[in-house]
Structure formats: structure tokens, C-alpha cells
């Protein structure tokens, strides 16, 4: 039910994002979704990729700080207010949303990647709401 997200810390300087992407390309690791956040000193690149372990290992070999994190990727029907309804259920269950970003699937539904303070509990809440979850195989199908 959980998907491995590849997270990479990168210096805030020209060309470092390109360096990360070049390493992934060279190692045939396809990017499905990404989010980039920055501070004055560094950026945090979060990615859903075709082979998270291979990507992490390749980046580490090139001197990048990279790690894998479990995240949820949910399938969400396009309906006004649906995301708010689900997030309210999660928050009302005393679960914090640490971050989230969209995943483009090219299908009729929306897809959201998110990390919570308690992934197992979030799964329980979302199952009660009949939310679909992506698996590793679903991610590979998108590619």
C-alpha cells in the first residue's frame, strides 16, 4: 500500500537539479512525479520514480544525499470538495499531513502523493472512505 519516494537534498546553486536528473537518466530511472522545495541554502527534491532503490543508490554513488521514504499515493475522483473531505477525515483522526503533491496519471481521476505523521492510521481512515491506493505496479503502468 505504501510507495517508496526518493528524496534528494541538493545545494541551491546553478546546475545541481540538472545533475540529479542526469544521474537518474544515465541509470534509466524514470520520473513519474516530483516536488521541489527550497530554503536559502538547499533544496529538497521528492520524486516518485520507476526504481527508487536504483535511483537512490546511483545518486549516493555520485555524492548526493538521497533516501527513501514511505508515502501514500491515492486515487481521487474529480469532484469539487473531495480532497477537502478526505483531509478533514485525516485531520479529525489526529493525523498531520506533513506534505503533499499531485501525481499526473493521464486518467479521469486525480492522484495525490502525501506523507502523514501516521501512515498506517491514515490508510485506515482512507479505506473507510473507499479511496483507492496506488501500488508499485500501478506506478509502473503510468510509465
Residue pairs with C-beta under 8 A, 6 or more apart in sequence:
1 72
1 123
1 133
1 135
2 70
2 71
2 72
2 119
3 48
3 70
3 71
3 72
3 73
3 113
3 134
3 135
3 136
3 139
4 52
4 53
4 68
4 69
4 70
4 71
4 136
5 46
5 47
5 48
5 52
5 68
5 69
5 70
5 71
5 113
5 115
6 46
6 47
6 48
6 49
6 52
6 55
6 56
6 59
6 66
6 67
6 68
7 44
7 45
7 46
7 47
7 66
7 67
7 68
7 69
8 20
8 44
8 45
8 47
8 59
8 64
8 65
8 66
9 42
9 43
9 44
9 45
9 64
9 65
9 66
10 16
10 17
10 19
10 20
10 42
10 43
10 44
10 45
10 64
11 41
11 42
11 43
12 38
12 39
12 40
12 41
12 42
12 43
16 43
17 36
17 43
17 45
19 62
20 45
20 59
20 64
21 31
23 58
23 59
23 62
23 64
24 30
24 31
24 47
24 49
24 55
24 58
24 59
26 58
27 54
27 55
27 58
28 50
28 51
29 49
29 50
29 51
29 54
29 55
29 58
30 49
30 50
30 143
31 47
31 48
31 49
31 50
32 47
32 48
32 49
32 50
32 103
32 139
32 142
32 143
33 47
33 48
33 101
33 102
33 103
33 104
33 113
34 45
34 46
34 47
34 48
34 101
35 45
35 46
35 47
35 99
35 101
35 113
36 43
36 44
36 45
36 46
37 43
37 44
37 46
37 99
38 44
46 69
46 99
46 101
46 113
47 55
48 71
48 73
48 103
48 113
48 139
49 55
50 139
50 140
50 143
52 68
53 68
55 66
56 66
56 67
56 68
59 66
60 66
69 115
70 115
70 119
71 113
71 114
71 115
71 119
72 113
72 114
72 115
72 116
72 119
72 122
72 123
72 126
72 133
73 103
73 111
73 112
73 113
73 133
73 134
73 138
73 139
74 86
74 111
74 112
74 114
74 126
74 131
74 132
74 133
74 134
75 109
75 110
75 111
75 131
75 132
75 133
75 134
76 82
76 83
76 86
76 109
76 110
76 111
76 112
76 131
77 109
77 110
78 108
78 109
78 110
83 110
83 112
85 129
86 126
86 129
86 131
87 97
89 125
89 126
89 128
89 129
90 97
90 116
90 122
90 125
90 126
91 97
93 121
93 122
93 125
95 116
95 117
95 118
95 121
95 122
95 125
96 116
96 117
97 114
97 115
97 116
98 114
98 115
98 116
98 117
99 114
99 115
100 112
100 113
100 114
100 115
101 112
101 113
101 114
102 110
102 111
102 112
102 113
103 111
103 112
103 113
103 134
104 111
105 111
105 142
106 142
111 134
116 122
123 133
126 133
